[in-house]
Amino acid sequence: MKSADETAIAILSWLASEPELMSRFLALSGTDIGSLRQAAGDPGFLGGLVAFLMEHEPTLMAFCAGTGTPPEDVVRAHQALSGPADFADG
């Protein structure tokens, strides 16, 4: 089982091989390709990476299939980096 940070970095590495998804993530996050290395050290950015996958199940499943990562690892990383979902707010 990977740590939350390791899972997030694995997501970033996978996105780098998926240009359309990477472009979409960069646009949504407001990050440019030149600042990715620095951003990768920010827990908020890592949480955003994991949330990006969690918000679109087909992308989540493509990542899991492409990297051999169990979906549960992504869920754990999401909880660790973003905190548990508060369904009472909705």
N, CA, C and O of each residue as an XYZ file, in Angstrom:
360
protein
N       0.845     -1.183      0.000
C       0.000      0.000      0.000
C       0.893      1.251      0.000
O       1.810      1.378      0.812
N       0.606      2.149     -0.913
C       1.375      3.387     -1.022
C       0.859      4.416     -0.014
O      -0.291      4.358      0.423
N       1.735      5.357      0.345
C       1.293      6.480      1.162
C       0.450      7.410      0.289
O       0.449      7.293     -0.937
N      -0.255      8.321      0.924
C      -1.078      9.273      0.184
C      -0.225     10.094     -0.783
O      -0.613     10.305     -1.931
N       0.932     10.553     -0.320
C       1.820     11.338     -1.186
C       2.311     10.514     -2.366
O       2.354     11.004     -3.495
N       2.682      9.255     -2.107
C       3.148      8.392     -3.197
C       2.048      8.157     -4.227
O       2.311      8.135     -5.429
N       0.820      7.983     -3.752
C      -0.303      7.791     -4.676
C      -0.513      9.050     -5.513
O      -0.725      8.962     -6.722
N      -0.455     10.214     -4.881
C      -0.636     11.470     -5.617
C       0.461     11.664     -6.661
O       0.180     12.098     -7.778
N       1.701     11.349     -6.311
C       2.805     11.482     -7.266
C       2.624     10.480     -8.411
O       2.941     10.786     -9.560
N       2.115      9.289     -8.097
C       1.842      8.304     -9.150
C       0.763      8.833    -10.101
O       0.832      8.612    -11.310
N      -0.218      9.521     -9.556
C      -1.263     10.133    -10.395
C      -0.643     11.180    -11.306
O      -0.949     11.227    -12.498
N       0.227     12.021    -10.754
C       0.886     13.051    -11.556
C       1.712     12.419    -12.675
O       1.676     12.886    -13.814
N       2.445     11.372    -12.359
C       3.248     10.682    -13.373
C       2.370     10.097    -14.465
O       2.696     10.185    -15.649
N       1.254      9.499    -14.063
C       0.332      8.923    -15.035
C      -0.279     10.013    -15.911
O      -0.389      9.851    -17.127
N      -0.680     11.136    -15.283
C      -1.254     12.239    -16.056
C      -0.265     12.759    -17.099
O      -0.666     13.189    -18.180
N       1.022     12.718    -16.775
C       2.042     13.190    -17.714
C       2.028     12.369    -19.006
O       2.450     12.848    -20.058
N       1.540     11.132    -18.919
C       1.457     10.291    -20.118
C       0.093     10.385    -20.804
O      -0.163      9.695    -21.790
N      -0.771     11.237    -20.278
C      -2.124     11.435    -20.813
C      -2.309     12.926    -21.110
O      -2.899     13.639    -20.299
N      -1.815     13.414    -22.261
C      -1.794     14.858    -22.526
C      -3.143     15.568    -22.387
O      -3.196     16.679    -21.860
N      -4.220     14.955    -22.846
C      -5.527     15.617    -22.735
C      -5.935     15.800    -21.280
O      -6.400     16.870    -20.888
N      -5.757     14.751    -20.485
C      -6.104     14.839    -19.060
C      -5.185     15.808    -18.333
O      -5.635     16.563    -17.471
N      -3.899     15.793    -18.674
C      -2.957     16.708    -18.038
C      -3.335     18.149    -18.339
O      -3.307     18.998    -17.447
N      -3.687     18.429    -19.578
C      -4.095     19.788    -19.945
C      -5.334     20.208    -19.166
O      -5.435     21.338    -18.689
N      -6.265     19.283    -19.049
C      -7.496     19.586    -18.304
C      -7.181     19.851    -16.836
O      -7.686     20.811    -16.254
N      -6.349     19.002    -16.238
C      -5.985     19.202    -14.838
C      -5.285     20.540    -14.640
O      -5.603     21.277    -13.706
N      -4.333     20.857    -15.514
C      -3.608     22.128    -15.387
C      -4.563     23.306    -15.499
O      -4.440     24.277    -14.753
N      -5.509     23.230    -16.418
C      -6.478     24.312    -16.579
C      -7.344     24.453    -15.328
O      -7.593     25.566    -14.865
N      -7.792     23.346    -14.793
C      -8.649     23.390    -13.603
C      -7.893     23.841    -12.356
O      -8.454     24.516    -11.494
N      -6.627     23.467    -12.266
C      -5.847     23.788    -11.066
C      -5.197     25.169    -11.135
O      -4.767     25.709    -10.116
N      -5.128     25.737    -12.343
C      -4.466     27.029    -12.489
C      -2.951     26.927    -12.416
O      -2.265     27.932    -12.230
N      -2.435     25.728    -12.560
C      -0.993     25.486    -12.517
C      -0.478     25.372    -13.945
O      -1.176     24.874    -14.828
N       0.743     25.835    -14.167
C       1.321     25.647    -15.498
C       2.391     24.568    -15.413
O       2.882     24.230    -14.336
N       2.734     24.045    -16.564
C       3.655     22.908    -16.642
C       5.003     23.232    -15.993
O       5.651     22.348    -15.432
N       5.422     24.486    -16.069
C       6.711     24.880    -15.512
C       6.770     24.879    -13.997
O       7.856     24.815    -13.422
N       5.617     24.949    -13.341
C       5.624     24.991    -11.877
C       5.179     23.677    -11.237
O       4.950     23.618    -10.029
N       5.059     22.630    -12.044
C       4.609     21.341    -11.504
C       5.548     20.783    -10.445
O       5.100     20.282     -9.414
N       6.846     20.868    -10.697
C       7.810     20.289     -9.744
C       7.675     20.953     -8.378
O       7.665     20.273     -7.352
N       7.573     22.264     -8.364
C       7.423     22.983     -7.097
C       6.065     22.682     -6.471
O       5.973     22.469     -5.262
N       5.009     22.662     -7.287
C       3.660     22.414     -6.783
C       3.537     21.020     -6.172
O       2.763     20.818     -5.236
N       4.295     20.062     -6.695
C       4.206     18.683     -6.214
C       4.610     18.550     -4.748
O       4.320     17.529     -4.124
N       5.263     19.547     -4.194
C       5.619     19.528     -2.778
C       4.542     20.108     -1.883
O       4.688     20.113     -0.660
N       3.470     20.594     -2.470
C       2.390     21.241     -1.721
C       1.269     20.238     -1.455
O       0.680     19.708     -2.397
N       0.967     19.973     -0.181
C      -0.103     19.013      0.118
C      -1.450     19.386     -0.515
O      -2.214     18.499     -0.895
N      -1.744     20.668     -0.632
C      -2.996     21.091     -1.259
C      -3.041     20.712     -2.732
O      -4.084     20.306     -3.244
N      -1.910     20.847     -3.407
C      -1.820     20.463     -4.815
C      -1.986     18.956     -4.954
O      -2.699     18.484     -5.840
N      -1.327     18.203     -4.078
C      -1.447     16.743     -4.121
C      -2.891     16.317     -3.874
O      -3.394     15.397     -4.520
N      -3.549     16.991     -2.937
C      -4.955     16.707     -2.690
C      -5.805     16.994     -3.917
O      -6.752     16.265     -4.210
N      -5.460     18.062     -4.633
C      -6.179     18.403     -5.863
C      -5.992     17.362     -6.942
O      -6.921     17.071     -7.695
N      -4.795     16.794     -7.026
C      -4.532     15.714     -7.989
C      -5.443     14.524     -7.731
O      -6.065     13.988     -8.648
N      -5.509     14.122     -6.468
C      -6.327     12.968     -6.110
C      -7.805     13.290     -6.322
O      -8.555     12.454     -6.826
N      -8.223     14.491     -5.942
C      -9.625     14.890     -6.128
C      -9.997     14.891     -7.606
O     -11.115     14.518     -7.964
N      -9.071     15.306     -8.464
C      -9.311     15.303     -9.910
C      -9.709     13.906    -10.373
O     -10.641     13.757    -11.163
N      -9.015     12.889     -9.891
C      -9.353     11.514    -10.258
C     -10.666     11.084     -9.621
O     -11.494     10.445    -10.271
N     -10.858     11.429     -8.364
C     -12.050     10.992     -7.634
C     -13.335     11.577     -8.223
O     -14.412     11.004     -8.058
N     -13.225     12.698     -8.900
C     -14.405     13.364     -9.441
C     -14.858     12.787    -10.775
O     -15.907     13.179    -11.285
N     -14.092     11.865    -11.350
C     -14.467     11.290    -12.647
C     -14.096      9.815    -12.647
O     -12.943      9.454    -12.880
N     -15.089      8.962    -12.383
C     -14.822      7.534    -12.216
C     -14.114      6.887    -13.403
O     -13.215      6.075    -13.184
N     -14.476      7.206    -14.664
C     -13.728      6.580    -15.769
C     -12.235      6.911    -15.744
O     -11.407      6.063    -16.078
N     -11.889      8.132    -15.351
C     -10.477      8.509    -15.256
C      -9.823      7.776    -14.091
O      -8.692      7.304    -14.207
N     -10.525      7.682    -12.982
C     -10.025      6.935    -11.826
C      -9.736      5.488    -12.213
O      -8.673      4.953    -11.897
N     -10.687      4.862    -12.897
C     -10.516      3.459    -13.263
C      -9.401      3.277    -14.301
O      -8.691      2.272    -14.282
N      -9.252      4.249    -15.201
C      -8.161      4.180    -16.186
C      -6.810      4.278    -15.482
O      -5.873      3.560    -15.832
N      -6.708      5.159    -14.498
C      -5.470      5.275    -13.723
C      -5.178      3.961    -13.002
O      -4.059      3.450    -13.061
N      -6.178      3.422    -12.328
C      -5.982      2.181    -11.565
C      -5.562      1.037    -12.480
O      -4.651      0.275    -12.157
N      -6.230      0.922    -13.622
C      -5.890     -0.147    -14.568
C      -4.495      0.064    -15.154
O      -3.738     -0.892    -15.323
N      -4.159      1.303    -15.459
C      -2.877      1.592    -16.095
C      -1.678      1.475    -15.180
O      -0.554      1.270    -15.637
N      -1.922      1.607    -13.876
C      -0.797      1.596    -12.932
C      -0.838      0.426    -11.958
O       0.094      0.241    -11.176
N      -1.905     -0.363    -11.996
C      -2.035     -1.463    -11.053
C      -2.309     -1.005     -9.635
O      -2.035     -1.730     -8.679
N      -2.848      0.194     -9.494
C      -3.153      0.748     -8.179
C      -4.581      0.366     -7.788
O      -5.510      0.614     -8.556
N      -4.771     -0.224     -6.628
C      -6.138     -0.527     -6.193
C      -6.913      0.774     -5.963
O      -6.364      1.725     -5.405
N      -8.173      0.829     -6.384
C      -8.977      2.045     -6.154
C      -9.005      2.457     -4.677
O      -9.101      3.643     -4.361
N      -8.923      1.489     -3.796
C      -8.941      1.786     -2.360
C      -7.755      2.667     -1.961
O      -7.877      3.497     -1.061
N      -6.611      2.490     -2.626
C      -5.446      3.338     -2.333
C      -5.742      4.790     -2.684
O      -5.332      5.705     -1.969
N      -6.454      4.997     -3.785
C      -6.801      6.362     -4.197
C      -7.797      6.960     -3.202
O      -7.685      8.131     -2.841
N      -8.754      6.173     -2.765
C      -9.729      6.650     -1.778
C      -9.020      7.030     -0.482
O      -9.307      8.076      0.100
N      -8.089      6.177     -0.025
C      -7.338      6.485      1.206
C      -6.514      7.761      1.035
O      -6.458      8.596      1.938
N      -5.879      7.908     -0.123
C      -5.085      9.119     -0.379
C      -5.990     10.348     -0.380
O      -5.621     11.397      0.148
N      -7.166     10.214     -0.970
C      -8.114     11.331     -1.004
C      -8.528     11.724      0.409
O      -8.583     12.911      0.731
N      -8.817     10.743      1.249
C      -9.195     11.033      2.633
C      -8.051     11.671      3.399
O      -8.266     12.592      4.187
N      -6.837     11.188      3.172
C      -5.678     11.709      3.894
C      -5.328     13.130      3.456
O      -4.957     13.962      4.284
N      -5.445     13.409      2.169
C      -5.008     14.718      1.650
C      -6.122     15.757      1.630
O      -5.846     16.956      1.668
N      -7.373     15.317      1.572
C      -8.480     16.257      1.473
C      -9.392     16.235      2.688
O     -10.242     17.112      2.844
N      -9.223     15.250      3.541
C     -10.102     15.097      4.685
C     -11.336     14.319      4.274
O     -11.636     14.219      3.085
N     -12.051     13.771      5.234
C     -13.238     12.999      4.919
C     -14.332     13.895      4.363
O     -14.423     15.069      4.723
N     -15.151     13.349      3.496
C     -16.266     14.107      2.937
C     -17.279     14.388      4.031
O     -17.568     13.527      4.862
N     -17.809     15.589      4.026
C     -18.833     15.960      4.986
C     -20.159     16.039      4.248
O     -20.504     17.068      3.666
N     -20.889     14.946      4.281
C     -22.130     14.871      3.515
C     -23.249     15.680      4.158
O     -24.296     15.868      3.539
N     -23.056     16.162      5.381
C     -24.072     16.969      6.041
C     -24.202     18.349      5.404
O     -25.222     19.018      5.572
N     -23.163     18.783      4.665
C     -23.190     20.096      4.031
C     -24.074     20.140      2.802
O     -24.472     21.225      2.379
N     -24.396     18.988      2.212
C     -25.091     18.961      0.945
C     -26.547     18.912      1.085
O     -27.263     18.885      0.084
